[in-house]
């Protein structure tokens, strides 16, 4: 669970990382 918020923060910081995360989880983080 701790990893979830951590990834979200990283996604917000890095656009490229966020895009990849979004692909893995559509509508997961936003």
C-alpha positions in Angstrom: 0.0 0.0 0.0 2.9 2.3 0.8 4.1 1.8 -2.8 0.8 3.1 -4.3 1.0 6.7 -2.9 4.8 6.7 -3.7 4.1 5.8 -7.4 1.4 8.5 -7.6 3.8 11.1 -6.3 6.5 10.0 -8.8 3.9 10.1 -11.6 3.1 13.6 -10.7 6.7 14.6 -10.7 7.7 12.8 -13.9 5.3 13.1 -16.9 6.9 10.1 -18.7 6.7 7.9 -15.6 3.1 9.0 -15.0 2.1 8.1 -18.6 3.6 4.6 -18.2 1.8 4.1 -14.9 -1.4 5.3 -16.4 -1.1 2.8 -19.2 -0.7 0.0 -16.6 -3.7 1.2 -14.6 -6.2 3.1 -16.6 -8.1 5.5 -14.3 -6.1 4.2 -11.4 -4.2 7.3 -10.4 -5.9 9.8 -12.7 
